Amino acid sequence: MTEKQTIDINKSRMCTAYISRTNVTDKDFNILLQILFDNSDEFILISREDIIKNANQEIVLNQLSPYLIDIRKQFSWANTELYIEENTIPATVYYYKSTSEALKIIINSTNGLFDWVQPNFPEDLSFRYKGKYIFTSTTHEKEFTFIDNKLNEVFLTNRNKLKNIKVDSIHEFTDIT
C-alpha cells in the first residue's frame, strides 16, 4: 500500500528548462563542469547492468569512491524511466558529493559530456542541489538540460564563456515537489 502525498500548491514555482543536443567538449566542457560543481551539492552517474561495461568504467567508479554518498537500484532517474517488463533490470545509480577533487576526476576522465556512455563510462552525468536536479544529461541520446532557474541564470550569465553551447528548445513548467 502506498501513502498519499500532499502537495502544497503554495510552494510551487515556475521553472525553465533549456535543452541542448550539442556535445560540450574540451575547454567548454571544463567550464561547464566548473559551473555545475560550483552550483550543486551532489551529482549522479548511472551504470546499467544490462549493458556491457569495460574496465575503464570500473576505474572511474573506484576513483570516485571517496566521494560516494549512496548507491541505489532504480528504474528511473533524472530524465530517464526504464520501460519495465518482467525481466527488466534496474540501473545502479551512484550519488556523489560535488567536490573539487571529484571535479578533477570527471575532467581528467573524458573530453566531453557525451563521452559519459557505456561501455566506457557510467552514463547520464547529472547534478542536483538540495535534492532537486539542476542539470540532467541523457548521454546515449545526446541531450542535456539546465533545469533550475538559479542555474539557468548562471548559464545565461556565462553564455560568453559557453558560446559553443546551442540551446535547441526552451520549456516552462511548474515544479510542485
Backbone bond lengths (Angstrom), bond angles and torsions (degrees), N, CA, C in turn:
res aa  C-N    CA-C-N  psi(-1)  N-CA   C-N-CA  omega(-1)  CA-C   N-CA-C  phi
1 M - - - 1.439 - - 1.522 108.79 -
2 T 1.319 117.47 135.96 1.462 120.52 -179.45 1.514 109.76 -103.93
3 E 1.314 115.23 148.57 1.462 120.46 177.27 1.517 109.39 -81.63
4 K 1.330 115.39 146.09 1.459 119.33 175.05 1.513 108.04 -78.74
5 Q 1.316 115.32 140.11 1.450 119.61 177.45 1.520 108.79 -102.61
6 T 1.315 115.92 135.00 1.451 120.78 176.49 1.518 108.43 -97.00
7 I 1.317 116.04 129.36 1.459 121.19 -179.85 1.521 108.29 -106.24
8 D 1.323 116.47 125.06 1.455 121.56 177.27 1.521 108.14 -86.80
9 I 1.328 116.38 104.35 1.462 121.69 -177.07 1.529 111.86 -61.24
10 N 1.341 117.24 -23.80 1.468 120.82 179.14 1.524 111.77 -70.89
11 K 1.332 116.94 -17.57 1.464 120.14 179.83 1.525 111.76 -94.94
12 S 1.321 117.87 4.34 1.458 120.35 -179.96 1.525 109.85 -73.01
13 R 1.314 116.06 157.44 1.460 120.73 178.45 1.516 109.48 -148.01
14 M 1.307 115.65 150.07 1.464 120.12 176.79 1.525 109.24 -79.41
15 C 1.299 115.91 136.97 1.459 121.84 178.07 1.518 108.80 -126.85
16 T 1.294 114.67 154.93 1.455 121.22 175.53 1.517 107.90 -121.79
17 A 1.317 115.86 133.64 1.460 120.89 177.44 1.520 108.27 -111.90
18 Y 1.322 116.47 123.36 1.464 122.62 174.54 1.517 106.75 -99.74
19 I 1.316 117.38 118.44 1.459 122.23 -175.07 1.526 109.86 -109.13
20 S 1.322 115.84 135.31 1.456 120.99 -179.13 1.524 110.04 -135.36
21 R 1.319 115.24 149.08 1.460 121.87 174.68 1.535 110.24 -119.50
22 T 1.322 115.82 23.37 1.454 122.31 -179.86 1.520 109.17 -94.15
23 N 1.321 117.79 126.22 1.455 118.76 175.89 1.524 108.75 -71.16
24 V 1.305 115.48 128.89 1.459 121.70 179.40 1.523 106.63 -96.36
25 T 1.335 116.42 120.21 1.457 119.93 -174.21 1.530 111.73 -129.98
26 D 1.314 113.84 166.18 1.460 124.29 172.11 1.529 112.26 49.71
27 K 1.321 117.72 -126.18 1.471 122.03 -175.29 1.536 111.07 -60.27
28 D 1.341 117.03 -41.62 1.471 120.06 178.89 1.526 110.93 -61.49
29 F 1.332 116.98 -38.53 1.461 121.19 178.82 1.524 110.24 -64.05
30 N 1.316 117.39 -43.29 1.469 121.14 178.57 1.526 111.44 -62.83
31 I 1.332 117.44 -42.25 1.468 121.55 178.73 1.528 109.68 -64.94
32 L 1.333 116.43 -46.45 1.459 120.55 178.67 1.524 110.63 -58.58
33 L 1.316 117.82 -46.65 1.464 120.94 179.73 1.522 111.70 -61.02
34 Q 1.330 117.06 -41.64 1.465 119.70 179.02 1.533 110.48 -60.81
35 I 1.330 116.71 -43.23 1.469 121.30 178.00 1.530 110.13 -62.20
36 L 1.322 116.83 -44.76 1.468 120.73 -178.40 1.524 111.61 -66.03
37 F 1.317 117.80 -44.34 1.462 120.32 178.92 1.529 111.33 -66.04
38 D 1.325 117.63 -35.65 1.463 121.09 178.81 1.529 112.89 -68.54
39 N 1.339 117.19 -22.96 1.466 120.92 -173.94 1.523 113.40 -114.91
40 S 1.328 117.43 14.04 1.463 120.39 179.35 1.523 109.59 -131.01
41 D 1.326 115.53 164.18 1.467 118.51 173.28 1.530 111.60 -113.83
42 E 1.353 116.13 -11.11 1.454 118.81 175.19 1.528 110.14 -155.16
43 F 1.328 114.44 161.16 1.461 120.06 175.22 1.518 108.09 -138.48
44 I 1.333 115.27 160.61 1.455 119.38 -179.82 1.526 110.38 -124.74
45 L 1.310 114.33 155.29 1.463 123.62 170.52 1.522 106.89 -136.65
46 I 1.322 115.89 149.33 1.457 122.10 -175.39 1.519 110.05 -116.74
47 S 1.319 115.61 139.72 1.453 121.27 171.46 1.523 107.33 -125.96
48 R 1.324 115.49 122.80 1.466 120.95 -179.17 1.520 108.85 -94.35
49 E 1.309 116.36 124.66 1.462 121.66 -179.63 1.531 111.78 -72.21
50 D 1.337 116.26 -21.66 1.467 119.85 -178.62 1.530 112.32 -89.95
51 I 1.332 116.83 5.03 1.464 122.24 176.86 1.526 107.50 -121.12
52 I 1.303 116.70 136.61 1.468 121.77 -179.23 1.528 110.31 -59.55
53 K 1.337 116.02 143.17 1.466 122.73 176.21 1.516 108.02 -118.78
54 N 1.311 116.00 150.77 1.459 117.77 172.70 1.528 109.40 -111.44
55 A 1.310 116.39 176.98 1.468 122.14 -174.65 1.527 112.31 -61.76
56 N 1.322 116.92 -30.97 1.468 120.12 -178.74 1.532 111.39 -60.33
57 Q 1.330 116.96 -38.62 1.465 120.32 178.48 1.528 110.89 -61.26
58 E 1.321 115.88 -43.93 1.468 120.31 179.31 1.532 111.41 -64.60
59 I 1.323 117.07 -36.27 1.469 121.08 178.82 1.531 109.60 -61.78
60 V 1.329 116.81 -47.74 1.471 120.70 -179.38 1.524 110.88 -63.16
61 L 1.338 117.07 -45.33 1.470 120.07 179.15 1.529 110.80 -60.82
62 N 1.320 117.46 -38.96 1.470 120.96 177.95 1.527 111.16 -66.75
63 Q 1.338 117.17 -41.08 1.466 120.13 178.56 1.529 111.46 -62.48
64 L 1.331 116.27 -34.87 1.459 121.00 -178.16 1.533 113.27 -83.57
65 S 1.322 117.94 -8.27 1.470 121.13 -173.95 1.535 115.21 -55.98
66 P 1.340 121.09 -32.09 1.472 118.47 177.61 1.538 113.58 -64.42
67 Y 1.325 117.65 -16.84 1.461 121.72 -175.99 1.532 111.76 -107.01
68 L 1.332 115.43 7.27 1.455 121.93 -177.28 1.524 111.03 -69.28
69 I 1.326 115.70 130.19 1.464 122.32 176.07 1.525 109.91 -98.43
70 D 1.337 116.17 -45.62 1.457 120.59 -174.03 1.528 109.98 -161.21
71 I 1.318 115.42 156.35 1.462 122.91 172.35 1.526 106.37 -127.57
72 R 1.345 116.17 127.34 1.463 120.23 -178.98 1.521 109.82 -131.54
73 K 1.320 115.90 146.46 1.464 122.33 170.60 1.524 106.43 -91.49
74 Q 1.334 116.95 120.98 1.460 120.68 -174.16 1.525 111.05 -138.53
75 F 1.332 114.92 151.17 1.461 121.79 173.45 1.528 111.00 -97.47
76 S 1.335 117.39 -9.67 1.468 120.18 177.70 1.527 109.41 -146.81
77 W 1.322 115.05 152.33 1.469 123.63 178.45 1.516 106.94 -164.91
78 A 1.284 116.53 155.71 1.471 123.64 176.96 1.527 111.33 34.61
79 N 1.333 117.92 -112.70 1.476 122.12 -178.36 1.516 113.41 -99.94
80 T 1.316 118.34 14.61 1.457 120.63 -173.02 1.524 110.84 -121.91
81 E 1.321 114.51 137.73 1.460 121.21 171.29 1.525 107.03 -135.31
82 L 1.323 115.45 120.60 1.458 119.80 -179.12 1.529 109.97 -71.09
83 Y 1.313 115.40 141.80 1.459 120.92 173.03 1.524 106.30 -74.98
84 I 1.321 116.47 116.48 1.457 120.21 -172.91 1.527 110.85 -92.64
85 E 1.320 113.38 120.36 1.458 122.23 172.52 1.524 107.13 -120.10
86 E 1.297 116.54 -176.94 1.463 121.06 -176.11 1.528 113.26 -56.13
87 N 1.320 117.62 -39.49 1.465 121.10 -175.56 1.524 114.15 -106.39
88 T 1.316 117.33 17.73 1.457 120.09 -178.82 1.534 110.20 -66.17
89 I 1.310 114.74 130.92 1.466 120.92 179.79 1.523 108.12 -99.46
90 P 1.333 118.10 128.00 1.465 118.62 178.40 1.523 111.13 -67.60
91 A 1.308 115.34 155.12 1.464 120.94 176.39 1.529 109.04 -82.20
92 T 1.311 115.29 157.22 1.464 120.61 172.64 1.519 107.15 -95.11
93 V 1.326 116.40 120.69 1.457 122.11 -179.14 1.532 107.83 -107.28
94 Y 1.319 114.99 120.20 1.461 122.07 179.82 1.529 108.39 -99.50
95 Y 1.325 116.55 126.08 1.461 122.73 177.55 1.528 108.01 -106.24
96 Y 1.335 115.60 126.27 1.464 121.13 -177.56 1.524 111.66 -124.58
97 K 1.337 115.89 153.10 1.469 121.56 171.71 1.524 108.57 -73.05
98 S 1.313 116.34 138.27 1.473 120.97 174.92 1.521 108.02 -81.89
99 T 1.313 116.36 98.46 1.467 121.56 -179.88 1.528 109.33 -123.00
100 S 1.313 115.55 163.98 1.467 119.26 178.77 1.531 110.57 -65.71
101 E 1.335 117.27 -32.05 1.463 120.35 178.01 1.532 111.07 -68.27
102 A 1.337 117.08 -41.73 1.468 120.74 177.45 1.529 110.11 -65.18
103 L 1.327 116.66 -38.28 1.468 121.38 176.64 1.531 110.36 -56.43
104 K 1.323 117.20 -45.74 1.469 121.00 179.92 1.524 111.38 -60.07
105 I 1.330 116.86 -40.12 1.470 120.52 179.79 1.523 109.96 -64.81
106 I 1.334 116.83 -44.87 1.464 120.97 -179.43 1.533 109.91 -63.04
107 I 1.333 116.90 -46.98 1.468 120.96 -179.87 1.530 111.42 -61.02
108 N 1.326 117.18 -42.27 1.466 120.85 -176.71 1.529 113.79 -78.52
109 S 1.333 117.58 -9.54 1.463 120.41 -176.78 1.522 113.37 -85.23
110 T 1.330 117.20 -37.03 1.468 119.72 -175.72 1.521 110.30 -140.66
111 N 1.337 115.56 172.12 1.467 121.55 177.00 1.522 112.93 -103.39
112 G 1.339 117.32 -3.65 1.458 117.96 -176.87 1.513 112.83 -164.64
113 L 1.309 115.10 161.63 1.460 122.10 -177.74 1.521 112.40 -60.49
114 F 1.318 117.13 -44.07 1.462 119.82 -175.42 1.531 112.76 -78.87
115 D 1.338 117.37 1.93 1.463 121.04 171.14 1.530 110.95 -74.82
116 W 1.337 116.70 -17.86 1.458 121.53 -178.64 1.520 109.58 -79.22
117 V 1.324 115.50 73.59 1.460 122.12 -179.71 1.531 108.77 -145.89
118 Q 1.317 115.61 143.51 1.460 120.09 178.20 1.514 110.26 -69.94
119 P 1.331 118.44 148.39 1.458 128.28 16.95 1.527 114.46 -90.32
120 N 1.342 118.45 -10.95 1.469 120.28 -173.49 1.525 114.65 -75.00
121 F 1.322 117.23 -35.29 1.462 121.67 -175.86 1.520 109.74 -141.16
122 P 1.333 116.39 160.35 1.457 117.95 169.60 1.536 108.64 -62.46
123 E 1.312 116.84 161.44 1.468 120.89 -173.32 1.527 113.09 -105.76
124 D 1.327 113.11 171.13 1.470 124.27 165.13 1.528 114.12 56.62
125 L 1.320 116.38 48.78 1.461 121.56 175.63 1.526 108.73 -53.54
126 S 1.326 116.19 116.31 1.464 121.55 -177.37 1.522 109.21 -138.23
127 F 1.338 116.11 155.11 1.456 121.30 -174.29 1.518 111.22 -123.66
128 R 1.344 114.43 145.27 1.461 121.24 -178.54 1.527 109.98 -129.40
129 Y 1.315 114.43 152.93 1.457 121.05 173.46 1.522 107.08 -136.19
130 K 1.326 115.81 122.42 1.470 122.25 -177.71 1.528 111.53 51.33
131 G 1.340 116.09 43.69 1.448 121.57 174.40 1.516 116.34 82.26
132 K 1.329 118.25 -0.80 1.465 121.12 -179.77 1.525 109.37 -115.35
133 Y 1.324 115.24 140.54 1.458 119.50 177.59 1.519 109.65 -70.12
134 I 1.338 114.66 132.76 1.465 120.48 175.91 1.530 110.92 -112.93
135 F 1.339 115.16 -19.24 1.468 121.62 177.94 1.518 106.38 -150.71
136 T 1.324 116.25 128.74 1.456 120.18 177.84 1.516 109.42 -127.84
137 S 1.324 115.25 150.94 1.459 119.16 172.57 1.523 108.21 -135.38
138 T 1.302 114.36 144.47 1.462 122.56 171.19 1.522 103.70 -120.53
139 T 1.323 114.94 86.19 1.459 120.07 -164.91 1.521 113.86 -67.32
140 H 1.327 118.86 -33.86 1.468 118.51 179.52 1.528 111.11 -70.72
141 E 1.333 117.52 -18.52 1.464 121.24 174.91 1.527 111.64 -98.89
142 K 1.319 115.43 0.68 1.464 122.60 177.10 1.536 111.61 55.30
143 E 1.339 113.56 59.51 1.468 119.50 -178.69 1.526 108.95 -148.43
144 F 1.322 115.67 144.87 1.459 120.11 172.01 1.516 109.94 -144.20
145 T 1.341 114.62 159.82 1.455 121.14 -173.98 1.523 110.60 -139.55
146 F 1.333 116.36 132.47 1.460 122.21 166.08 1.519 105.75 -89.90
147 I 1.320 118.40 124.07 1.462 120.27 -174.13 1.516 112.80 -107.70
148 D 1.297 117.74 -51.81 1.454 121.69 -171.17 1.522 111.98 -70.57
149 N 1.339 116.97 138.70 1.465 120.09 -179.17 1.521 112.36 -61.22
150 K 1.342 117.67 -37.68 1.467 120.22 178.00 1.530 110.11 -60.63
151 L 1.330 116.00 -46.08 1.462 119.33 -179.79 1.522 111.15 -69.18
152 N 1.330 117.21 -34.24 1.468 119.90 175.57 1.520 110.21 -58.72
153 E 1.342 116.08 -42.33 1.466 119.48 177.93 1.524 110.53 -61.88
154 V 1.329 116.25 -43.39 1.464 120.31 177.77 1.523 109.60 -61.80
155 F 1.347 116.31 -44.31 1.461 121.25 179.09 1.526 110.59 -60.86
156 L 1.334 116.83 -47.18 1.465 120.26 -178.42 1.525 111.55 -66.35
157 T 1.337 116.57 -36.88 1.470 119.46 178.99 1.523 111.88 -68.64
158 N 1.313 116.30 -28.04 1.463 121.11 -178.76 1.521 112.71 -99.04
159 R 1.319 117.92 16.87 1.468 121.22 -177.97 1.524 111.72 -57.16
160 N 1.338 117.39 -33.67 1.460 118.41 178.95 1.523 111.25 -65.62
161 K 1.356 117.83 -31.57 1.466 121.34 177.06 1.524 111.11 -79.71
162 L 1.329 116.07 -26.99 1.466 121.45 -176.58 1.521 110.61 -112.84
163 K 1.305 116.20 39.83 1.469 121.13 -173.24 1.532 113.60 -63.88
164 N 1.328 117.70 -19.73 1.463 119.81 -179.30 1.533 113.48 -84.78
165 I 1.336 117.22 -2.96 1.459 120.14 176.97 1.519 108.45 -89.62
166 K 1.318 114.65 118.51 1.460 121.29 179.66 1.520 108.55 -96.93
167 V 1.338 117.23 129.15 1.455 121.46 175.84 1.523 107.90 -86.59
168 D 1.344 116.18 119.74 1.459 121.05 -177.66 1.526 112.86 -86.84
169 S 1.326 116.94 -32.95 1.462 119.40 177.81 1.518 110.27 -158.29
170 I 1.321 114.83 157.54 1.460 122.21 -179.94 1.515 107.24 -127.62
171 H 1.340 115.95 131.76 1.465 120.91 179.28 1.522 109.71 -127.76
172 E 1.305 116.49 137.66 1.464 121.95 174.05 1.511 108.18 -104.40
173 F 1.332 116.89 140.63 1.453 120.19 177.75 1.528 108.54 -152.06
174 T 1.320 115.90 163.23 1.452 121.95 177.81 1.502 108.69 -100.37
175 D 1.328 115.96 124.22 1.463 121.52 176.66 1.515 106.79 -91.39
176 I 1.329 117.00 116.73 1.463 120.05 -177.25 1.523 111.91 -113.28
177 T 1.350 116.60 14.03 1.466 118.04 -179.35 1.503 110.84 -84.74
